[in-house]
Amino acid sequence: MATAGAAWYGSRYSRGSRDPWYRELRKPSFTPPDKAFPIVWTALYALIAYSGWRVWNAAPSRERRLALRMWVSQLAANAKWSKLFFGERRPVLALVDIFALESSIISYIAAAHKVDRAAAYAFIPYGAWVAFATVLNAEILRLNPELR
């Protein structure tokens, strides 16, 4: 439910090609087509939920508590990025947030690995996508200096 809530929250702001502000931004040549984002994010949110479920169902321990805190932390940063970038049109703050998100993802993977390896491995595609999204966010800022 937490993953679905974060996905819903972020989707309220992610208008992509329907948003004139976003359409008019200069974007790098490696920007995926708008149709790719809902497909990718559906798969990633499924992996996020699966991973969190596996850790949640592991035997109680200090490591499990830490992994769950990291899981919640990354989910909060994930939900906030769309609001910052699309909703508030503040790509500089979104870039700060996405760095925090990637850090939370890496911390979660390390913590989850001590609890349930499959849960940790399920986060690797998410971490890779967010790393790509970080580069994309940074490139949009570089190509649109008026946004800084």
Disulfide bonds with the S-S distance in Angstrom:
none
